[in-house]
Amino acid sequence: MRFLLVLFLLLCVSSNLIPPDEDPFYEPPPNYENQPLGSILKNRTTPAKLSNLFFTFEIKNSWQIMYKSTNTHDEPSVVIMTVIEPFNASTTKVLSYQTFQDSPSLNCCPSYGFQNGAPITTLASQLDMRFFIPALKKGYYVISSDYEGLNSSFAIGRTSGFSVLDGIRAATNSRDITGIDPKAKFILTGYSGGSIPSSWAISLQSKYAPDLKNYIIGCVLGGFVTNITATAEATDGGIFAGLIPLALNGLCNEYSRFREIMYSKIELATKLLRFKEASSKCFINGLMTYQNENFFNGENRTFEEGFDILQIPEVSEIIESNNLINLNKSYLPQVPIFVYHGTLDSVVPISGVYKIYKKWCSWGIKSLEISESLLNGHITEQILGAAAAITWIDRIFAGGEPIKGCSHTKRVNNLFYPNVSSETRSYFLGMDYTVLDFLMGKEYKK
């Protein structure tokens, strides 16, 4: 009965928060285009306390910062970032946490969803907050960007990577606002959809932000997405089928020609309308709406051409340019990387991790550690594998050495990663996903 009570509270809560598409703070200031990348354009204390109905935590301060960035087309853009200051903060240690927005709607962005009173549609951001609470307790600042930008360009590699890197620049410029040391060190992290901006950021850093070479000291990637096509193939017709219209609409937001082609290839007006509706849906709502639908397979599929539509030259070029696995050697990351992934992941197949491991290692990457959990799927690895992630983060922030070269270890469960503390293990074992169990059924954990 507890999940019914929680759901009732979620549905009944009234919010005075202004949604981003109506909030003047999200509007770029005049002439922002002329400012350097990472320039702080606006800032404010978060309108509401950072919290939600699932758990409580205390922080010292939180802010929203708008900064200058750029998009895939080399056009100027702005990004909103949430900066969280814990009690007993270390001003030199900052965790850049990319949550899984996984939505083509601005009203699903983390800066909105993190706040008390945010609507149930932002459920994903509220749940994902649990994974940076241990970092706050250890005194690390946490920064989290709305890396999809104001266009909500979900699944776009370069736009999201640029957003993360410019967010770090902005953080180093924010001491008068946040207290962060201009010479602070940063570790990036993100799970599933959050692994896209994090991995693209470290891949783009040497070309786009060489000035950050001595600032970024590591990156943690969980449920590591290297190929968005592979996720579409794995999820079509299943519990996570909603990722397909959400991602395709995100691509439509970034590429107008892509939108024209997608719309033209949906023959039935009712199916086209249903597909377009995904542009306003957040992650959980999108999954619930489209679960078990067929977009490329089956007799009643949305696209009559099936997966062949992805072979249209213009479509293929756009999708392939947003698959991290296709980047060449000049984009080889220069920072230590820790990857945790479940063998049984049916949303982001682990085969993509194997492929990028082989490629990066053959190119001589300096430090790449993969910890594979044999018994976990996509959601269970996010929860239990996070114990290994925060343990690795702690070691690097403390000055510990990452592995040299490449290492791929298979464990029964990443809860048993070396040096995971009993406190950390208990924290993640105690997570309660009853609401998701109710909304989607237990099969979503695969």
Sequence and secondary structure as in RCSB ss.txt:
>XXXX:A:sequence
MRFLLVLFLLLCVSSNLIPPDEDPFYEPPPNYENQPLGSILKNRTTPAKLSNLFFTFEIKNSWQIMYKSTNTHDE
PSVVIMTVIEPFNASTTKVLSYQTFQDSPSLNCCPSYGFQNGAPITTLASQLDMRFFIPALKKGYYVISSDYEGL
NSSFAIGRTSGFSVLDGIRAATNSRDITGIDPKAKFILTGYSGGSIPSSWAISLQSKYAPDLKNYIIGCVLGGFV
TNITATAEATDGGIFAGLIPLALNGLCNEYSRFREIMYSKIELATKLLRFKEASSKCFINGLMTYQNENFFNGEN
RTFEEGFDILQIPEVSEIIESNNLINLNKSYLPQVPIFVYHGTLDSVVPISGVYKIYKKWCSWGIKSLEISESLL
NGHITEQILGAAAAITWIDRIFAGGEPIKGCSHTKRVNNLFYPNVSSETRSYFLGMDYTVLDFLMGKEYKK
>XXXX:A:secstr
 HHHHHHHHHHH       GGG GGGS  TTGGGS TT EEEEEE SS B  SS     SEEEEEEEEEE TTS 
EEEEEEEEEE TT EEEEEEEEE     S GGG HHHHTBTT  GGGHHHHHHGGGGHHHHHTTEEEEEE TTTT
TT TT HHHHHHHHHHHHHHHHT HHHH   TT EEEEEEEGGGHHHHHHHHHHHHHH GGGTTTEEEEEEES  
S HHHHHHHHTTSTTTTHHHHHHHHHHHH HHHHHHHHHT  SHHHHHHHHHGGG  HHHHHHHHTT  SSSSTT
 SSTTGGGGGGSHHHHHHHHTT GGG  GGG   S EEEEEETT SSS THHHHHHHHHHHHTT SEEEEEEETT
  HHHHHHHHHHHHHHHHHHHHTT    SEEEEEEES GGGSTT  HHHHHHHHT   HHHHHHH GGGG 
